[in-house]
Amino acid sequence: MKLIAFFFLFCFSGLFAQTKALITGSVKSSENENLVGVNISFISNNAHFYSITDSLGNFSQNIPLGKVKIVVNQLGYIEKNVEFEFLKDAVISIVLEKDMSVLNEVLISNDKKNGITALSGGKLSFNLKELASVPTVLGTTDIIKILQLTPGVQNSGDANGYLYVRGGDPGHNAILYDGTPIYGMSHLLGVFSFYNTDHIKEVEFDKSSSNSKYGGRLSSTTLLIPNKKIPSEFGGNGNIGILASQLTLAVPISEKSGFYISGRKTYIDEIIAPILNSDSDNNDVQNMKYGFSDGNVTFLSQICKNNFLSVDAFVSSDELKIIDNNLSLKTSLKWSNFTISPTLTTTISPKTTMSNSIYFSQYSNNLSMEQATIQFGVSSSVKDFGFNNAFKYLIKNIPFESGFQYVYHNLQPQKVAIENLTDSNNNSENNIINANEAAVFTTFKPIFSDYLNAELGIRINYYVSGTDSYLHFQPRVLLNYIPNNKYSFYVSYNRQYQYLSLITTSSVGIPTDFWIASSEGIKPQTSDEFSIGSSHKISKNFVSSFGGFYRSMKDLLEYPYGITQFNEITTLKNDLLVGRGKAYGLETMLRKNNGKFHGWLSYTLSWSDRNFEKLNNGNTYFAKYDRRHNLSVVGMYDLNTKWNFGITQIFSSGNRFTMPTSWYFINNNPVKEYSEYNNAQMPNYIRTDLSVNYFFTKNTKKESALNFSIYNTFNLENPIYVVLDVQINEDKNSVVVKQDKKVLYRILPSISWRFKF
């Protein structure tokens, strides 16, 4: 009887499966913008199901057949209810209207959205427009600084524009501008925001790179998404500050095409020198000049009903010049980025879309020095020529995304040129590295039950450079458990391989770092990460999250020298040290999304260590950015239609560095002795920032506002490095060691005018 019952269950399982079907769709605003993080409730046969829109505004959910009611909620929009008889798989499109409220007989348009939206698996989506009140150095929104205020991201301190995520190195993070990798990551010393946020619509941040569509880095993936809405009328917005200005224009060409163009420029040649030398006792620099400019272009065209073309380009250029007549020294440092990527998106059917893009990305830096009769130069570059293909489709009501990617890498790690010295230079450092990388990926999102779903993916990489080749399988697993609309839980596992590595040569944000590819026996870096987390919707206004992670890393690279070695018998490969590392920690966040007062609190408790056979006698030591505690508090208060205020409070443990443990003198020359690597710690980093915005005019089409910002309001010292001054005591029997803490800047007030037309 058991066999017969099993046989009938097996035969009729297909009929039972037909009691459910798949609803897929999208949610957009009345302005045809994709809405991210929209809460969707399905009520069918007295059962409740929940979903949330992704970064493209799409959703999908398996529910029972029969009469269904759909309730769509998004802050700033009118709630929408849809009821219909659900008989088979369906594709629907939902348009939300903005919430219009009448207060004190004045019509107010409430188009406010969440500044931060939590996506599945701990991913975060940022609406930059709603984060304009977060205080920054010069009054313009800084993407990197905002990411550093979230869980799992280490505060890099002053004079540094890099990201440090979950114990990883700065080169372990991918920053993609509309899918194109950006290799240069900051302007000088991290003072200025690197990306023009007026041109970028949204930012999606994944600390684990859990989507198999993206690879090549051990740690996080940051997606910078430009505006993809075709402009319907001419308009613009910008910012004029005391050190730099920016302007963005929206230009329609026709009903089906238009473009956005943005530009920024500094005018600080006479201002930057006092900032950089504010803590110097004797100013020997007679002439210092620094400037940068960058630009963005996005062209959009609805070629036909089913084909949409977008072309995105980004360019940046920095130059720092220092002339010291006392030392007969002339120094010039230049670095630049250039990317361009046309993308064609084709709608094959209501359930199938395809996108194809080609891209070119280039980053280069060049340091040249001239002193007396000696001329020295060192440069590096990386160029990518790539192709990306992706299909979105359904198989048995399960959403899939699959594709193929190819990229050709051309790298110049270090090119050294020395004149008026020996001609026997190390030619091995001048070699160009070529590499080819291909990948196929598949991600699918099965729904196992009403409460349990998953995002499963596999990425297969093939990499070849010279005689070295690698074939790697990278699984991605994310399980989501959503018992109701208040609680959600997730657990994930990811394996990553990284073939291009960033070699850091400076502890501050001076771009002399260079990229090197896996070749000539240099293995790809590897990581395995496990993470777990939960989210709790405490009330309409408050949402909390809590999680933990563990990451192990192999074949990490360390370069213990400066910019380069002038040694005729060494090679770059021999100078690189290979080791392993691990990182683990706990993360929590409390967000208040709406109301006059909104913001978030973020805290991370983490550990990160390294083990290199040729460092620290082979013993494990703390990584440089092993900051035990990271606490960030962000608050924004809308007093009325004219005034709003912002405050950030940051506390983090100091980063690690190596300090000598003893000194002795030989022929009046101090000799240092060391014990452990990274055995000392900088002082704790504490900073309070304030901002005030006063709006002369503010509506959906026009805006005029003054921004007052104070960076490091209480003028606290946060040194970027420590110089040790060793002297013989007067009794000549002991040594006196004094610490000279170098501070880049203390309190920095700024004022800027923001406008929109």
N, C-alpha and C positions, 0 to 999 in steps of 0.2 A: 504493500500500500504506500509506503514511503517513496519507493521508486516511481510509482504511478503518479503520486502527487507532485513529485519533483518534475516529472516529465510534462505534466500539464502546466505547471508554473513556468517552465522554460518555454513551452510553445506559445503561451499567451502573454509572455512578458512584454512583447511588442505592443499588445493591445493596452496593457496597463500603462506602458510608457506614453501612450498617446493621450492619457488624461492630462498631460501637461504640454505646454508649448512655450516658445521663446518670444518675448517682446524685446525688440531692439529699437533704438531711436536716438534722437538728439534733442538737446534743449538749447534754445537760442533766445537772445533778447530781441525786442522789436527793432533794434538797430542791426540785426543780423550778426551779432557777436556770439561766439560759443561761450556758454556759461559753465564754469568749472566748479565742482564740488556741490552741485545742486542735490538736495535730499529728495528722493522719490519713494513714496510709499504705495504699495499695491495691496488692495483688499479684495480677496477672492475666496468665496465659500467660507466666510468668517475667519479666514487665515490671513496673517499679515506678512508681507515680504518687503525688503528694503534694498535700495540700490543708491549709488551716488555716481554722478557724471565724472568722466575722466578729464584729462587735460585738453581734449578736443570737444568736450561737451557731449560725449556719447555715453550710452548706458545699455545694459542688457540684463534680463532677468527671466528665469524659468518660473512660470506660475500655472496653477490648474486652469483648465478650460472652464468656460462659463462666464457669468456676469462679473466684470472686474471694474473696480474703481481705482483710479490713479490720482494721487495727491502730490503736487509738486510745490516745494518750498524753497525759496532763496531770499536771503536778506536783501531788502531794497526793491523787491518785486512783489506783485500781487499774487497770492496763492492761487493755483489753478487746479481745478478738479475735472477729471475726464472719466466718463462712464460709458461702457459699450459691452457688447456681447463678444467675448473672446472665443473664437472657434478654431483658429489655426495660427501658425507663426505670423507675426505682424511686425511691420516697421512703421513707427510713428514719429512725427516731428512736432515738438511742443515749443510755442513761442510765449515768453513771459513779458508782461507789460510792467513798466516801472510804477512803483507805488507813489501816488500823488496824495499829499496830505494838506489839509487846510488848517493852519495854525494862526490865531490872532488875525484872521481875515487876510493873511498873506499867503499866496500860493507858493509852496516850496516843493521842488522836485528832489526826491530822495533817490539818488542813483548810487548810494553807497554800497560797496561790496566788502567782503571780508578781505583784510590785508593779507592774512595767511589762511589757507585752506588745507586741511589734512586730507591726503589721499591714501589709498590702500598701502599697507606695508610700511607705514611710517614716512612716506614721501610727503613733501610739502610743496604747495603752489603759492606763489607770491603775486599779488596785484600791486604793482609798484606805485600806481597812482594813489592808492589808499595808505601808502607808507611814507608819504611826503613829509609828514610831521615828525618822523624819527630823526633826531639830531644827527648831523654829520659835520665833517670838518669845515666844509665851505658852503653848506646850505643846499647841496644837491644830493639826491638819493644815491647811495653807494651800495651796489648789489653785494659786493664782497663783505662790507662791514655789516650789512643786515644778516647775511648768512652766518657770520660769526656770533650773532646774538641768539642762535638757535641751538638746541641740544645736539651734542656729538661733535660740534665744531669748536676747535680751540681758538681762543683769542690770540692772534699773532703778535699783538703789541704794536708799539709805534714803529715807524720806518720799515714796515713790512706789509705788502699787499697780497701775500700768498694765503691759500686755504690749507688748514691742517684738520683733517676729518678722521675721527675715530682712530687716532694713533698713527695715521699714515704720514708720508712725506708730502711736500707740496706738489711734486711731480706725479703723485698718485691720483690726481683729480682731473677729470675731463670737463672742459668747458666748451660747449657746443653752441655756436651761433647759427640757429636754424639748421642744425645738423652738421655744421662744418667745425672741425676742431680749431681752437685758438691756442697757440703755443706761448705767445707773450702775454703775461697775465696782469701787469700792473704798470702804472706810471711811476715816476721817481719816488722812492721811499714810501709808496702807498698813500701819499697825501691826497692825491686827486682820485676821484672815482674813475675806474678804467672804462666803464661802459656808459654810454649816453642813455639814461633811463627814459628819456622822452621818446626814444625810438623803439624801445622794447616794451611790448604789451604785458607779457607775463614771464615769470621765471619758475621752472619746475626743478626741484632739488631732491635727488635720491642719494642718500648717504651710503647705500649698499650697491648701487648700480644693478638693481634686481631685474631690469628688463634686458632680455637677451639680445635686443636690437642694438644695444650699446656695449662696447667692450674696449679693451686696450688700456684700461687703468685699473689699479688695485682697489681704489677707494670710491669716491663719489662721482656722480654725473650731474652737471648743472646744464639745463636746457634754457637758452635765451631765445624767447619766441617773439619775433617782431610782429607788428600789427599786420594782420592778414585781411582786414576789411578794406575794400576798395573805397577811397574817399569820394564822397558825393558832392562836396563843395570845398573851395579853397579855404585853408585855415593854417594856423601855426601856433606854436608855443615855444617858450624859451626861458632862459635864466641869465641875468647879468649880475656878475659878482665882482668882488674887488680884485680877484686874481685870474678869473677865467669867465668866459661867456659861452652860451650855447643856443642854438636855434634849430627848430624842427618845422618843416613845412609839409602840408598835405596838399597834393596837387592832382585834381581830377583831369583826365584826358578825355574820357567819354564816359558813358554810363557803365561800361564794362571794363574800364582800365583806368589806372592812375598810379601815382607813386608818392612815396615819402622820402624826404631827403633831410639829413641832419648834419650839423657841423659844430665843432667846439674848437676854441683857440684860447691860449693863455697870453697874458701880457705882464709877465712877472720878472723880467730880466733884472729889474732893480729892486725887487722885493724878496726873491728867494735867497739871496746871499745873507741878509740879516737873519732869516729864519734858520738857515743851516749853521750859522756861526753864533747863535745867540748865547751859547754856553762856552764859547772859546775865549780864553784869557788874552791871547794875542792873535790878531787877525793878520795873517801873512798873505791872504789871498787878495790880490789887487783887482781881479776881474773874474766874476763868475756869472755865467748866463745859463738859464734853463728855459726850455719852452717845449710845449707839445701841441699837437693838433690831431683831431680824428674826425672821421666822417662815416655816415651810414647812408645807404640807398636801398630802398625796397620798391621794386616795380611789380605791380599786380595786374593781371588781365584774365578775365573770363573769356577764353578764346571761343568756346562754344558751350552748350548746355552741360556737357559732361567733362570738359577739360579746363583746368584752372592752372595758370602759369604764374610763378613768382620767381623773382630774381633778387637775391640779397647780396649786398657787398659791404665790407667793413675795412677801413684803413686807419692806421694810427702811426704817428711818427713822433719820436722824442729825441732831444739832443741836449746834452750837458757839456758846457765848456768851462774849463778852469785855466786861468793864466796866472802864474806866480813868478813875477820878475825876480824876486829874491833868490829863488832856486833855479831860475832860467827854465821853468817848466811850463809846457803847454800840453793840456790834456783835452781830449774830445771823446765823448761816449755817445754813440747813436744806437737806437734800436727801433724797430718798426714791425708792423703786422699788415698783412693784406690778405683778404679772403673774398671769394666770389662763388656763388652757387645758384644756378638756375634749377628750378624744380617744377616738374609737370605732374599734377595730380589728376587722375582720370577716374571717373565714376563709371564702372562697367555695368553695375546693376545696383538696385537698392541695398544689396547685401555684400557687394564686392567693390572695393576701390584699390587703385594701384598708384604708387608714386615712384618717380624716377628722378634722380638728381645727379649732377656732376659737380665737382667742386675743386677749387684750387686754394691752398692755404700756405702762406709763407711767413716765417719769422726770422729775423736776423738781428745781430748786434755786432758792434764794431768799436773796439777801444783802441785809441792811438795816443801815444805819448812821445813827446820830444823834449829832451833835456840836453842842453849844450850840443854836442855833436852826435848824440845817440838818438836813434829813432826806433821806436818799438810799436808793434801793432799786433793785436790778437782779435780774431773775429770768429763767429760761428753762425750757422744758419740751419734751418730745416724747411723743406718744401714737401707738400703733399699734393698729389693728383689723385682724385678719388671718384668713385661711382657708388651710389646707394640706390637700392631697389627694395620696395616693400609692398606686399599684398595684404589687404585685410579682407577676410572672407569668413563664411560659416560652414561648418561640417557637422551635420546632425545637431544643429542649433548651438554649437559650441563656437564662440568667437576665436578666430585664429589670426595671427599676423606672422608672415614669413617673408624672407627676402634674401638677397645676395648683396655683398659689399666687396669692393676691391679698392685698394689704395697703393700707390707707388710712393715710397719714401726716398727722399734725397737729403742726406744730412752732411754737414760740415761741422764736426764737433769742435775743433780748434784749429784755426789757421794762424800760425805765428810767423811774423815777419820782423827781422831785426837787421838794422843797418849799422855800419861802423863797428860791428863786432865780428866774431869769427863767422865764416861762411858755413861751418859744419853744424847746421841747425838740425833739429830732430824732425826729419821729413815725415816720420810716421804720424805725427800729429796733424799733418796737412792732408791726409787721405780723406777722400769723399766716400761715404758709405751709402750704398744703394740697397734697398730692400723692397720686397713685394709681399703684400699681405692680402689674403682673401678670406672671406667668412660667409657662412650661411647660418641663418637663425630661424627659429620657430618659437613663437609664444602662443599658448592657448589658455583659455580661461574656463575650465569646466566647473559646473555647479553640481556638487555631490548631494546636497540636500537643501532644504529651505534656509538653513543657517550656515552651511559650510560651502565655501567656494575656494578656488585656487587660481594662481597664475603660475603656470609651469612653462619652462623654456629650456632650450638647448642652443648653444652657440658653438659652432665648429670652426676653428681658425687654422689656416695653413699659412705659415710664414717662412720666407726664404731670403737669405742674404749671403751672397758668396757661396761657400760650401756648407753653411749652416742652414738647416731647415727643421721646422717643428710643426707637428700636427697635434692640436689640443682640443679636448672636449670640455666645454664649460657649462655645467648644469646650473639652472636657476629655479629655485622652488620657493613659492610663497603661498602659505595657507591662511585663509581668513575665516574666522568664526564670528558671526554676527547674530547673537541670540535675539536682539531687539534693536530699536532705534536709539538706545542709550549707551549700549556697550558694544565694543568690538575688540577682537583679539587677533594677533597674527604671529606666525613663526616663519622664519626664512633661512635658507642656506644658499650661498653663492660661491662659485669658484671663478677666479679671475686670473688672466695672464696679461702681462704688460711687456711689450717688445721694445718700446721707446722709453728711455729713462732720462729724467732731468738730473743733471749733476750740479749741485749747488756749491758755489765758491765764495759766497758772501753771507754773513749773518744778518745783513740788513737788505733793504729792497733796492740794491744796485744791480742792474741786469747784466751781470757778467756770467751768469749761469748758462749752461749749454746742454743740448740734447744729444744723446748717443743711442744708437740702435744695437740690438742684440746681433752680434757678429764676432767672428774670430774667437769663438769660445766663450763670449759673454752671454750667459744664459738669460732668458726672460725671467722677470720677477713673477712670483706666484703668491696668491693669497686664498685662504678659505675663511669664510665668515659665517657665523651663526648669529642670528638676532631674534629677539622675541619682544613683543610689546602689546600694549592695550590702549584703548581710548574710551573715555567716559564722558558722555554729555551730561554734565551735572544739572544744568538748567538751560533755559533758552539763551542765556548770555555766556555761560561758562562751559569750557571744554578742557579736560585734563588728559594727559597722556603719560605713560610710563613704559620704559623699555630697558633692555640690556643687550650687550653684544660681546662677542669674542672673535678675534681675528688673528690668525697665524699667517706669517709671511716668510717666504724663502727667496734666496738669491737676491737679496737687497744689495744695493751698491752704495759705497761710501768713497768719497774722494778727499783724502785728508790734507790736500795741499791748497794753495791759493789759486789764482787764475790759471797758472800753468807752471810747469817745471822747465827750467832751462838746462836740461841734462841730456847730453848727447847719447847716453847709453840706455835711457829708459824709454818706455812706450806708455801710451795712455792706458792700454789694457793692463800692463803690469802695475800701474799706479792705482788702479781701482781695487778696492777691497770688497769682498763678497761675504755676506752674512745672512742672518735670519732675525726675525723679530716677532713680537706678539703684542696685542693690545686688547684690553677688555675694560668694560665699565658699565655704568648705569646712567640713564638719561630720563629727565622728566620735564614736563612743560605744562603750564596752566595759562589758558588763553581766555580773554574776555573779548567777544567779537563785536558787540554793538553797545549802544548807549553813548551818552556824552563822554564817559571815560571808558577807554578800551586800551588793550595792550596785552602783554604776556610776561610771564616769568619763566626763565629757562635755567636748568642746573644740570651739570654733568660731573660725575665722579668717575675718573678713568685712570688707567695705568698703561704705560707704553714703554717697552724695553727692547734692546737690541743685543745681538751677540755676534761679534766678528772675531775670527781666530787671531787676527793680527792687531787687534785693539784690546786694551785693558787686560792683557795677558790671557786672552781667550775667555774671560769671565763676562757674564751678563751685566749690562749697565743700563741706566735710564736713557731713553731717547732724549734728544735736545728739547723737543716740545712735549715732554711728559709733564703736563700741568695737571696736578691732582684735582684741583677744584676749578670749575668755571661757572660763574653765576652771572646772569644778565637779567635785568629788570627794565622793561620798556613800557612807558605810559604815555598816552595821548589823550588830551582833554579838549573837547569842543565847547568853548564857553558860550558862543553864540555864532551868528552868521559872519561876524567880523574877526573874531579872535579864536585861535586854537594854540595849544601848547604841547610840547613834547619833552620827555626826559628819558635818559638811559643811564642806568647805574651798572657798572661792570666791575667784577672782582674775579681775578684768576691768580692761581699760583704762578710764581716766576718760572721761566724756562731754565733749562740746565746748561751749565758750561763747565769747562775743565779749569781748575785753579791749582797752581803749584802748592805743594804742602810744605816745602822747605826751600831755603836759598843758602848759598854760600858763595864766596868770592874767590876767584883765581885771577891774580894780577889786576885787582880792582875791577874785574868784570863779574857781574852777578850771574850765577849759574842756578837754574831752576831744577827742582826735583818734583816729580809727579807720583801720585799713588794711583787713584782710580780715574777712569775716563768719565767726564760729566759728573764730577764729584761735588760740585757746588751749584747753588741755585740763586737766580736773580731775586731781588725783592718782589713781593706780591704786587700785581698790577691792579691799581684802583683808579677808576676814572668816572666822572659824572659829566654828562653833556646835557645842555638845555637848548631848546629852540622855541621861538615865538613866531607865529605867522599872523600878519594883519592883512585882511582882504579888503581892498578898495571896492572890487567888483568880483562876484562869483556866481556864475550860472553855468548851464550846460555848454554854452558857446563862447563865453568870455570870462576871463579871469585876470585879475591884477592884484598882486600880493607882495608885501615886503616880508622877508625872512631874516630874523635875527638869531644867530646861533653862537653858542659858547662851547668850545671843545675843551675838556678838562677844566671845568668851572672852578674847582677849588685849587687849581695851580699845583697839583701834586707832582712829585718827581717820579717818572717812570723811565728809568735808564734803559737804553737799548744795548749797551755793553759796558764792561768795566775794564779800565786800564790800571794795571798794578805798577806802582812806582816804588822801586826797591833802593834803599840807601843804607849806608853804614852809619850806625849810631856814633855819637861823639866819643863814647868810650872805646870805639873800634873793636868791641867784643861781641856786638850783637847787630842784628839787621832790623831796620824799620821798614814795614810794608804799608803803603798808603793806597787806598782804593779811590780811584777817580771815576765816578759814575758819569757816563756821557748821556746827556738828555738831549733829544732832538728838539722837542718843543714842549712847553708847559701849557699855559692857558692860551687859547687861540679864539678870539672873537671874530665874527664875520657877519656881513650883511649882503643880501642879494635881493634882486627884484625878479619875481616870477610873473610871467604874463602868458595869456592865451587869447587868440582871436580867431 
